[in-house]
Amino acid sequence: MSHEVKHTVQDMLRNAATVYEKKNLEYGNTYKRTGAVIQEMFGEDPPLLETAEDYNRFAILAMIAGKLTRYATNFNHTGHEDSLIDISVYAQMLRELDK
C-alpha cells in the first residue's frame, strides 16, 4: 500500500501551521523583537539603503540579528546550535558582500 501525500492548499496550510506552532515553541515570538534589536544596533545612525548592494548587506545583517534573537531566547536552555551555525555562514556571506 502506498502512502499518498496530499498537496491541496488546505493540507499545505495545515502543515505550515503545524510547523509554525512547533518553531514558535522553540523560538518564541522572536520575529516580533528582531526589529527593535536592529534599531538598537544602529542607534542614532540608521543605515542608508540606496543600492541593491546596500539592501543585500542589510538583509544578511537582519538574518544575523534574527538568529541572535533566537539564540538569546534559548540562552538558559543551552543556546540554539542551528542559529550559531547560521550566524557563522551569514557572517561570511556579509564579509563577501562587504568586499
MOPAC internal coordinates of N, CA, C and O (Angstrom, degrees):
PM7 1SCF
backbone

  N    0.0000 0     0.00 0     0.00 0    0    0    0
  C    1.4348 1     0.00 0     0.00 0    1    0    0
  C    1.5357 1   108.40 1     0.00 0    2    1    0
  O    1.2310 1   120.31 1   -51.15 1    3    2    1
  N    1.3325 1   117.02 1   128.85 1    3    2    1
  C    1.4602 1   119.55 1  -179.25 1    5    3    2
  C    1.5241 1   109.89 1   -92.80 1    6    5    3
  O    1.2310 1   121.75 1   -31.50 1    7    6    5
  N    1.3090 1   114.26 1   148.50 1    7    6    5
  C    1.4661 1   120.93 1   178.34 1    9    7    6
  C    1.5249 1   107.90 1   -94.00 1   10    9    7
  O    1.2310 1   121.01 1   -65.35 1   11   10    9
  N    1.3165 1   115.66 1   114.65 1   11   10    9
  C    1.4562 1   120.35 1  -178.30 1   13   11   10
  C    1.5257 1   109.94 1   -89.30 1   14   13   11
  O    1.2310 1   120.85 1   -51.05 1   15   14   13
  N    1.3257 1   115.98 1   128.95 1   15   14   13
  C    1.4537 1   121.51 1   177.42 1   17   15   14
  C    1.5154 1   108.00 1   -92.11 1   18   17   15
  O    1.2310 1   120.70 1   -53.02 1   19   18   17
  N    1.3200 1   116.27 1   126.98 1   19   18   17
  C    1.4515 1   120.33 1  -179.98 1   21   19   18
  C    1.5229 1   109.68 1   -88.23 1   22   21   19
  O    1.2310 1   121.33 1   -44.03 1   23   22   21
  N    1.3032 1   115.06 1   135.97 1   23   22   21
  C    1.4603 1   120.29 1  -179.07 1   25   23   22
  C    1.5235 1   111.15 1  -123.96 1   26   25   23
  O    1.2310 1   120.82 1  -142.30 1   27   26   25
  N    1.3210 1   116.03 1    37.70 1   27   26   25
  C    1.4561 1   118.05 1   176.04 1   29   27   26
  C    1.5230 1   108.29 1   -78.94 1   30   29   27
  O    1.2310 1   120.34 1   -19.80 1   31   30   29
  N    1.3061 1   116.96 1   160.20 1   31   30   29
  C    1.4647 1   121.11 1   178.30 1   33   31   30
  C    1.5239 1   110.08 1   -56.88 1   34   33   31
  O    1.2310 1   120.55 1   135.19 1   35   34   33
  N    1.3146 1   116.55 1   -44.81 1   35   34   33
  C    1.4612 1   120.42 1  -179.36 1   37   35   34
  C    1.5265 1   111.64 1   -60.32 1   38   37   35
  O    1.2310 1   120.34 1   136.15 1   39   38   37
  N    1.3373 1   116.95 1   -43.85 1   39   38   37
  C    1.4659 1   120.47 1   179.74 1   41   39   38
  C    1.5168 1   111.38 1   -64.99 1   42   41   39
  O    1.2310 1   120.35 1   138.25 1   43   42   41
  N    1.3213 1   116.93 1   -41.75 1   43   42   41
  C    1.4633 1   120.13 1  -179.95 1   45   43   42
  C    1.5278 1   111.05 1   -66.70 1   46   45   43
  O    1.2310 1   120.23 1   142.43 1   47   46   45
  N    1.3382 1   117.16 1   -37.57 1   47   46   45
  C    1.4633 1   120.19 1   177.30 1   49   47   46
  C    1.5272 1   111.37 1   -67.67 1   50   49   47
  O    1.2310 1   120.18 1   141.00 1   51   50   49
  N    1.3209 1   117.27 1   -39.00 1   51   50   49
  C    1.4684 1   120.56 1   176.64 1   53   51   50
  C    1.5302 1   109.93 1   -62.64 1   54   53   51
  O    1.2310 1   120.68 1   136.51 1   55   54   53
  N    1.3241 1   116.30 1   -43.49 1   55   54   53
  C    1.4618 1   120.45 1   178.45 1   57   55   54
  C    1.5231 1   110.46 1   -63.30 1   58   57   55
  O    1.2310 1   120.17 1   137.22 1   59   58   57
  N    1.3262 1   117.27 1   -42.78 1   59   58   57
  C    1.4679 1   120.88 1   178.90 1   61   59   58
  C    1.5215 1   110.73 1   -61.36 1   62   61   59
  O    1.2310 1   120.13 1   140.10 1   63   62   61
  N    1.3344 1   117.36 1   -39.90 1   63   62   61
  C    1.4610 1   121.27 1   178.42 1   65   63   62
  C    1.5291 1   110.58 1   -64.23 1   66   65   63
  O    1.2310 1   120.49 1   140.21 1   67   66   65
  N    1.3246 1   116.67 1   -39.79 1   67   66   65
  C    1.4605 1   121.04 1   178.24 1   69   67   66
  C    1.5277 1   110.72 1   -63.37 1   70   69   67
  O    1.2310 1   120.26 1   135.65 1   71   70   69
  N    1.3219 1   117.10 1   -44.35 1   71   70   69
  C    1.4633 1   121.50 1   178.16 1   73   71   70
  C    1.5293 1   109.90 1   -62.65 1   74   73   71
  O    1.2310 1   120.47 1   134.22 1   75   74   73
  N    1.3408 1   116.71 1   -45.78 1   75   74   73
  C    1.4635 1   120.81 1   178.76 1   77   75   74
  C    1.5292 1   110.98 1   -57.17 1   78   77   75
  O    1.2310 1   120.11 1   132.44 1   79   78   77
  N    1.3197 1   117.40 1   -47.56 1   79   78   77
  C    1.4582 1   121.10 1  -178.26 1   81   79   78
  C    1.5262 1   111.39 1   -62.08 1   82   81   79
  O    1.2310 1   120.42 1   138.49 1   83   82   81
  N    1.3282 1   116.80 1   -41.51 1   83   82   81
  C    1.4691 1   120.65 1   179.27 1   85   83   82
  C    1.5206 1   110.96 1   -64.83 1   86   85   83
  O    1.2310 1   120.67 1   131.90 1   87   86   85
  N    1.3303 1   116.33 1   -48.10 1   87   86   85
  C    1.4631 1   120.34 1  -178.59 1   89   87   86
  C    1.5240 1   111.35 1   -67.49 1   90   89   87
  O    1.2310 1   120.19 1   144.07 1   91   90   89
  N    1.3333 1   117.24 1   -35.93 1   91   90   89
  C    1.4505 1   120.25 1  -179.56 1   93   91   90
  C    1.5273 1   110.93 1   -65.62 1   94   93   91
  O    1.2310 1   119.90 1   148.04 1   95   94   93
  N    1.3203 1   117.80 1   -31.96 1   95   94   93
  C    1.4620 1   120.52 1   174.91 1   97   95   94
  C    1.5261 1   110.55 1   -64.65 1   98   97   95
  O    1.2310 1   120.90 1   142.88 1   99   98   97
  N    1.3223 1   115.89 1   -37.12 1   99   98   97
  C    1.4692 1   121.00 1  -178.23 1  101   99   98
  C    1.5224 1   111.81 1   -78.68 1  102  101   99
  O    1.2310 1   120.20 1   135.14 1  103  102  101
  N    1.3301 1   117.23 1   -44.86 1  103  102  101
  C    1.4677 1   121.53 1  -173.46 1  105  103  102
  C    1.5147 1   113.69 1   -96.45 1  106  105  103
  O    1.2310 1   119.62 1   159.86 1  107  106  105
  N    1.3199 1   118.33 1   -20.14 1  107  106  105
  C    1.4526 1   119.95 1  -170.33 1  109  107  106
  C    1.5184 1   109.29 1    70.68 1  110  109  107
  O    1.2310 1   120.57 1    16.28 1  111  110  109
  N    1.2916 1   116.52 1  -163.72 1  111  110  109
  C    1.4639 1   121.07 1  -179.15 1  113  111  110
  C    1.5280 1   111.47 1   -89.83 1  114  113  111
  O    1.2310 1   120.46 1  -131.35 1  115  114  113
  N    1.3174 1   116.72 1    48.65 1  115  114  113
  C    1.4675 1   119.72 1  -177.48 1  117  115  114
  C    1.5210 1   112.34 1   -60.14 1  118  117  115
  O    1.2310 1   120.28 1   150.91 1  119  118  117
  N    1.3127 1   117.07 1   -29.09 1  119  118  117
  C    1.4615 1   119.80 1   179.80 1  121  119  118
  C    1.5252 1   111.56 1   -64.72 1  122  121  119
  O    1.2310 1   120.25 1   161.26 1  123  122  121
  N    1.3148 1   117.14 1   -18.74 1  123  122  121
  C    1.4634 1   121.09 1   178.01 1  125  123  122
  C    1.5282 1   112.24 1   -88.93 1  126  125  123
  O    1.2310 1   120.14 1   169.34 1  127  126  125
  N    1.3419 1   117.35 1   -10.66 1  127  126  125
  C    1.4628 1   121.45 1  -178.61 1  129  127  126
  C    1.5191 1   113.51 1  -108.90 1  130  129  127
  O    1.2310 1   120.27 1   163.01 1  131  130  129
  N    1.3258 1   117.10 1   -16.99 1  131  130  129
  C    1.4602 1   120.66 1  -173.71 1  133  131  130
  C    1.5241 1   112.23 1   -62.04 1  134  133  131
  O    1.2310 1   119.77 1   142.86 1  135  134  133
  N    1.3236 1   118.05 1   -37.14 1  135  134  133
  C    1.4649 1   120.70 1   179.38 1  137  135  134
  C    1.5168 1   111.76 1   -59.97 1  138  137  135
  O    1.2310 1   120.31 1   137.57 1  139  138  137
  N    1.3244 1   117.01 1   -42.43 1  139  138  137
  C    1.4672 1   120.66 1   178.52 1  141  139  138
  C    1.5241 1   111.12 1   -65.61 1  142  141  139
  O    1.2310 1   120.70 1   143.68 1  143  142  141
  N    1.3339 1   116.27 1   -36.32 1  143  142  141
  C    1.4711 1   120.25 1   177.67 1  145  143  142
  C    1.5237 1   109.86 1   -63.07 1  146  145  143
  O    1.2310 1   120.58 1   132.89 1  147  146  145
  N    1.3200 1   116.50 1   -47.11 1  147  146  145
  C    1.4681 1   120.72 1  -179.98 1  149  147  146
  C    1.5201 1   110.28 1   -63.55 1  150  149  147
  O    1.2310 1   120.38 1   135.82 1  151  150  149
  N    1.3186 1   116.87 1   -44.18 1  151  150  149
  C    1.4611 1   120.68 1   179.82 1  153  151  150
  C    1.5316 1   110.04 1   -59.74 1  154  153  151
  O    1.2310 1   119.98 1   137.33 1  155  154  153
  N    1.2972 1   117.65 1   -42.67 1  155  154  153
  C    1.4685 1   121.51 1   179.64 1  157  155  154
  C    1.5299 1   111.27 1   -66.65 1  158  157  155
  O    1.2310 1   120.09 1   144.12 1  159  158  157
  N    1.3280 1   117.43 1   -35.88 1  159  158  157
  C    1.4736 1   120.21 1   179.29 1  161  159  158
  C    1.5239 1   111.27 1   -59.96 1  162  161  159
  O    1.2310 1   120.39 1   140.60 1  163  162  161
  N    1.3288 1   116.86 1   -39.40 1  163  162  161
  C    1.4603 1   120.49 1  -177.57 1  165  163  162
  C    1.5201 1   112.85 1   -86.35 1  166  165  163
  O    1.2310 1   120.07 1   156.93 1  167  166  165
  N    1.3124 1   117.47 1   -23.07 1  167  166  165
  C    1.4543 1   121.08 1   178.07 1  169  167  166
  C    1.5177 1   112.31 1    56.32 1  170  169  167
  O    1.2310 1   121.20 1    53.03 1  171  170  169
  N    1.3229 1   115.32 1  -126.97 1  171  170  169
  C    1.4703 1   122.03 1  -176.40 1  173  171  170
  C    1.5208 1   113.01 1   -81.93 1  174  173  171
  O    1.2310 1   119.61 1   179.98 1  175  174  173
  N    1.3141 1   118.36 1    -0.02 1  175  174  173
  C    1.4697 1   121.30 1  -175.85 1  177  175  174
  C    1.5284 1   110.05 1  -124.42 1  178  177  175
  O    1.2310 1   119.91 1  -107.55 1  179  178  177
  N    1.3380 1   117.77 1    72.45 1  179  178  177
  C    1.4750 1   120.03 1  -177.92 1  181  179  178
  C    1.5194 1   111.11 1   -64.39 1  182  181  179
  O    1.2310 1   120.53 1   -27.17 1  183  182  181
  N    1.3210 1   116.59 1   152.83 1  183  182  181
  C    1.4666 1   119.60 1  -176.76 1  185  183  182
  C    1.5310 1   111.51 1   -69.44 1  186  185  183
  O    1.2310 1   121.45 1   -34.77 1  187  186  185
  N    1.3256 1   114.82 1   145.23 1  187  186  185
  C    1.4561 1   121.09 1   172.04 1  189  187  186
  C    1.5165 1   107.15 1   -94.24 1  190  189  187
  O    1.2310 1   120.86 1   -66.15 1  191  190  189
  N    1.3153 1   115.95 1   113.85 1  191  190  189
  C    1.4571 1   121.23 1  -178.57 1  193  191  190
  C    1.5190 1   107.83 1  -108.40 1  194  193  191
  O    1.2310 1   121.26 1   -78.22 1  195  194  193
  N    1.3324 1   115.19 1   101.78 1  195  194  193
  C    1.4546 1   120.03 1  -176.31 1  197  195  194
  C    1.5222 1   112.90 1  -116.91 1  198  197  195
  O    1.2310 1   120.54 1   144.59 1  199  198  197
  N    1.3032 1   116.58 1   -35.41 1  199  198  197
  C    1.4615 1   120.42 1  -175.21 1  201  199  198
  C    1.5271 1   110.48 1  -110.12 1  202  201  199
  O    1.2310 1   120.95 1   -13.96 1  203  202  201
  N    1.3158 1   115.78 1   166.04 1  203  202  201
  C    1.4658 1   120.27 1   175.28 1  205  203  202
  C    1.5227 1   109.93 1   -59.36 1  206  205  203
  O    1.2310 1   120.12 1   143.18 1  207  206  205
  N    1.3068 1   117.38 1   -36.82 1  207  206  205
  C    1.4666 1   121.61 1   178.87 1  209  207  206
  C    1.5327 1   110.77 1   -63.96 1  210  209  207
  O    1.2310 1   120.59 1   138.59 1  211  210  209
  N    1.3342 1   116.47 1   -41.41 1  211  210  209
  C    1.4665 1   119.81 1   176.63 1  213  211  210
  C    1.5251 1   110.41 1   -58.96 1  214  213  211
  O    1.2310 1   120.87 1   134.81 1  215  214  213
  N    1.3173 1   115.95 1   -45.19 1  215  214  213
  C    1.4628 1   120.33 1  -179.77 1  217  215  214
  C    1.5226 1   111.35 1   -66.52 1  218  217  215
  O    1.2310 1   119.88 1   143.04 1  219  218  217
  N    1.3191 1   117.84 1   -36.96 1  219  218  217
  C    1.4711 1   120.77 1   176.48 1  221  219  218
  C    1.5163 1   110.28 1   -60.71 1  222  221  219
  O    1.2310 1   120.20 1   132.93 1  223  222  221
  N    1.3221 1   117.23 1   -47.07 1  223  222  221
  C    1.4648 1   121.35 1  -179.88 1  225  223  222
  C    1.5233 1   110.65 1   -62.79 1  226  225  223
  O    1.2310 1   120.80 1   136.07 1  227  226  225
  N    1.3365 1   116.07 1   -43.93 1  227  226  225
  C    1.4627 1   119.82 1  -179.58 1  229  227  226
  C    1.5282 1   111.14 1   -64.05 1  230  229  227
  O    1.2310 1   120.57 1   139.50 1  231  230  229
  N    1.3239 1   116.51 1   -40.50 1  231  230  229
  C    1.4671 1   120.10 1   179.86 1  233  231  230
  C    1.5261 1   111.32 1   -59.91 1  234  233  231
  O    1.2310 1   120.35 1   136.86 1  235  234  233
  N    1.3207 1   116.93 1   -43.14 1  235  234  233
  C    1.4716 1   120.32 1   178.80 1  237  235  234
  C    1.5270 1   109.80 1   -66.14 1  238  237  235
  O    1.2310 1   120.31 1   137.27 1  239  238  237
  N    1.3361 1   117.02 1   -42.73 1  239  238  237
  C    1.4616 1   120.17 1   178.32 1  241  239  238
  C    1.5321 1   110.60 1   -60.78 1  242  241  239
  O    1.2310 1   120.09 1   140.13 1  243  242  241
  N    1.3196 1   117.44 1   -39.87 1  243  242  241
  C    1.4700 1   121.33 1   177.88 1  245  243  242
  C    1.5309 1   110.56 1   -63.82 1  246  245  243
  O    1.2310 1   120.26 1   141.86 1  247  246  245
  N    1.3243 1   117.11 1   -38.14 1  247  246  245
  C    1.4695 1   120.01 1   177.39 1  249  247  246
  C    1.5206 1   110.51 1   -63.31 1  250  249  247
  O    1.2310 1   120.85 1   137.95 1  251  250  249
  N    1.3371 1   115.97 1   -42.05 1  251  250  249
  C    1.4676 1   120.04 1   178.10 1  253  251  250
  C    1.5229 1   110.06 1   -62.19 1  254  253  251
  O    1.2310 1   120.36 1   135.70 1  255  254  253
  N    1.3311 1   116.91 1   -44.30 1  255  254  253
  C    1.4682 1   120.58 1   179.39 1  257  255  254
  C    1.5273 1   110.87 1   -60.48 1  258  257  255
  O    1.2310 1   120.49 1   139.23 1  259  258  257
  N    1.3174 1   116.67 1   -40.77 1  259  258  257
  C    1.4616 1   120.19 1   177.80 1  261  259  258
  C    1.5162 1   111.91 1   -62.72 1  262  261  259
  O    1.2310 1   120.77 1   137.74 1  263  262  261
  N    1.3140 1   116.13 1   -42.26 1  263  262  261
  C    1.4689 1   120.00 1   179.39 1  265  263  262
  C    1.5253 1   111.13 1   -67.28 1  266  265  263
  O    1.2310 1   120.15 1   141.39 1  267  266  265
  N    1.3437 1   117.32 1   -38.61 1  267  266  265
  C    1.4620 1   120.30 1   176.77 1  269  267  266
  C    1.5301 1   110.91 1   -62.95 1  270  269  267
  O    1.2310 1   120.74 1   140.62 1  271  270  269
  N    1.3232 1   116.18 1   -39.38 1  271  270  269
  C    1.4579 1   120.75 1   178.91 1  273  271  270
  C    1.5301 1   110.10 1   -64.88 1  274  273  271
  O    1.2310 1   120.59 1   138.65 1  275  274  273
  N    1.3269 1   116.48 1   -41.35 1  275  274  273
  C    1.4711 1   119.70 1   176.77 1  277  275  274
  C    1.5254 1   111.00 1   -63.06 1  278  277  275
  O    1.2310 1   120.74 1   137.37 1  279  278  277
  N    1.3343 1   116.20 1   -42.63 1  279  278  277
  C    1.4613 1   119.95 1   178.50 1  281  279  278
  C    1.5287 1   110.44 1   -60.63 1  282  281  279
  O    1.2310 1   120.77 1   134.03 1  283  282  281
  N    1.3343 1   116.13 1   -45.97 1  283  282  281
  C    1.4656 1   120.48 1  -179.00 1  285  283  282
  C    1.5230 1   111.04 1   -60.75 1  286  285  283
  O    1.2310 1   120.18 1   142.43 1  287  286  285
  N    1.3266 1   117.25 1   -37.57 1  287  286  285
  C    1.4603 1   121.39 1   178.53 1  289  287  286
  C    1.5185 1   111.02 1   -60.63 1  290  289  287
  O    1.2310 1   120.46 1   148.22 1  291  290  289
  N    1.3117 1   116.72 1   -31.78 1  291  290  289
  C    1.4717 1   122.00 1  -177.84 1  293  291  290
  C    1.5282 1   112.61 1  -103.91 1  294  293  291
  O    1.2310 1   120.09 1  -167.76 1  295  294  293
  N    1.3192 1   117.43 1    12.24 1  295  294  293
  C    1.4692 1   121.61 1  -175.43 1  297  295  294
  C    1.5229 1   112.71 1   -54.43 1  298  297  295
  O    1.2310 1   120.16 1   135.73 1  299  298  297
  N    1.3200 1   117.30 1   -44.27 1  299  298  297
  C    1.4698 1   121.08 1  -177.92 1  301  299  298
  C    1.5259 1   113.33 1   -79.94 1  302  301  299
  O    1.2310 1   120.55 1  -179.13 1  303  302  301
  N    1.3159 1   116.56 1     0.87 1  303  302  301
  C    1.4679 1   121.78 1   179.27 1  305  303  302
  C    1.5254 1   109.26 1  -124.32 1  306  305  303
  O    1.2310 1   120.52 1  -132.55 1  307  306  305
  N    1.3067 1   116.61 1    47.45 1  307  306  305
  C    1.4728 1   125.40 1   178.58 1  309  307  306
  C    1.5239 1   113.95 1    65.33 1  310  309  307
  O    1.2310 1   119.55 1  -154.50 1  311  310  309
  N    1.3092 1   118.46 1    25.50 1  311  310  309
  C    1.4656 1   120.59 1   173.76 1  313  311  310
  C    1.5174 1   112.85 1    74.77 1  314  313  311
  O    1.2310 1   121.41 1    23.56 1  315  314  313
  N    1.3187 1   114.91 1  -156.44 1  315  314  313
  C    1.4625 1   120.90 1  -179.58 1  317  315  314
  C    1.5274 1   107.65 1  -148.74 1  318  317  315
  O    1.2310 1   120.68 1   -83.97 1  319  318  317
  N    1.3203 1   116.30 1    96.03 1  319  318  317
  C    1.4665 1   122.52 1  -172.79 1  321  319  318
  C    1.5254 1   112.96 1   -57.53 1  322  321  319
  O    1.2310 1   119.91 1   136.68 1  323  322  321
  N    1.3336 1   117.78 1   -43.32 1  323  322  321
  C    1.4706 1   119.69 1  -179.84 1  325  323  322
  C    1.5167 1   111.78 1   -57.73 1  326  325  323
  O    1.2310 1   120.53 1   140.72 1  327  326  325
  N    1.3357 1   116.60 1   -39.28 1  327  326  325
  C    1.4647 1   119.59 1   179.11 1  329  327  326
  C    1.5233 1   110.79 1   -65.71 1  330  329  327
  O    1.2310 1   119.94 1   141.26 1  331  330  329
  N    1.3188 1   117.72 1   -38.74 1  331  330  329
  C    1.4710 1   120.05 1   178.32 1  333  331  330
  C    1.5244 1   111.29 1   -64.21 1  334  333  331
  O    1.2310 1   120.42 1   139.10 1  335  334  333
  N    1.3112 1   116.81 1   -40.90 1  335  334  333
  C    1.4647 1   120.43 1   177.35 1  337  335  334
  C    1.5240 1   109.81 1   -63.18 1  338  337  335
  O    1.2310 1   120.86 1   133.59 1  339  338  337
  N    1.3348 1   115.96 1   -46.41 1  339  338  337
  C    1.4681 1   119.85 1   179.31 1  341  339  338
  C    1.5238 1   111.25 1   -60.61 1  342  341  339
  O    1.2310 1   120.29 1   137.90 1  343  342  341
  N    1.3429 1   117.05 1   -42.10 1  343  342  341
  C    1.4647 1   120.45 1   179.33 1  345  343  342
  C    1.5176 1   110.73 1   -59.40 1  346  345  343
  O    1.2310 1   120.09 1   137.69 1  347  346  345
  N    1.3270 1   117.44 1   -42.31 1  347  346  345
  C    1.4676 1   119.72 1  -178.84 1  349  347  346
  C    1.5266 1   111.27 1   -64.75 1  350  349  347
  O    1.2310 1   120.51 1   141.86 1  351  350  349
  N    1.3273 1   116.63 1   -38.14 1  351  350  349
  C    1.4677 1   120.46 1   177.61 1  353  351  350
  C    1.5256 1   110.09 1   -68.02 1  354  353  351
  O    1.2310 1   120.62 1   131.42 1  355  354  353
  N    1.3377 1   116.42 1   -48.58 1  355  354  353
  C    1.4673 1   119.74 1  -179.61 1  357  355  354
  C    1.5236 1   111.76 1   -61.35 1  358  357  355
  O    1.2310 1   120.20 1   144.34 1  359  358  357
  N    1.3263 1   117.22 1   -35.66 1  359  358  357
  C    1.4656 1   120.06 1   179.10 1  361  359  358
  C    1.5255 1   110.95 1   -62.05 1  362  361  359
  O    1.2310 1   120.40 1   139.48 1  363  362  361
  N    1.3275 1   116.84 1   -40.52 1  363  362  361
  C    1.4665 1   119.16 1   178.84 1  365  363  362
  C    1.5320 1   111.43 1   -72.24 1  366  365  363
  O    1.2310 1   120.52 1   147.05 1  367  366  365
  N    1.3223 1   116.60 1   -32.95 1  367  366  365
  C    1.4664 1   119.58 1   175.16 1  369  367  366
  C    1.5269 1   109.97 1   -64.44 1  370  369  367
  O    1.2310 1   120.78 1   136.89 1  371  370  369
  N    1.3367 1   116.11 1   -43.11 1  371  370  369
  C    1.4626 1   120.57 1   178.06 1  373  371  370
  C    1.5339 1   110.26 1   -64.51 1  374  373  371
  O    1.2310 1   120.93 1   139.97 1  375  374  373
  N    1.2965 1   115.83 1   -40.03 1  375  374  373
  C    1.4705 1   120.24 1   177.35 1  377  375  374
  C    1.5135 1   110.46 1   -58.64 1  378  377  375
  O    1.2310 1   120.08 1   136.17 1  379  378  377
  N    1.3417 1   117.45 1   -43.83 1  379  378  377
  C    1.4498 1   121.32 1   177.75 1  381  379  378
  C    1.5215 1   110.98 1   -61.66 1  382  381  379
  O    1.2310 1   120.06 1   135.47 1  383  382  381
  N    1.3391 1   117.49 1   -44.53 1  383  382  381
  C    1.4657 1   121.07 1  -178.90 1  385  383  382
  C    1.5323 1   111.76 1   -66.78 1  386  385  383
  O    1.2310 1   120.08 1   150.68 1  387  386  385
  N    1.3173 1   117.45 1   -29.32 1  387  386  385
  C    1.4675 1   121.25 1   179.61 1  389  387  386
  C    1.5251 1   112.98 1   -70.26 1  390  389  387
  O    1.2310 1   120.00 1   158.22 1  391  390  389
  N    1.2994 1   117.61 1   -21.78 1  391  390  389
  C    1.4750 1   121.31 1  -175.87 1  393  391  390
  C    1.5067 1   111.34 1   -77.31 1  394  393  391
  O    1.2310 1   120.10 1   180.00 1  395  394  393

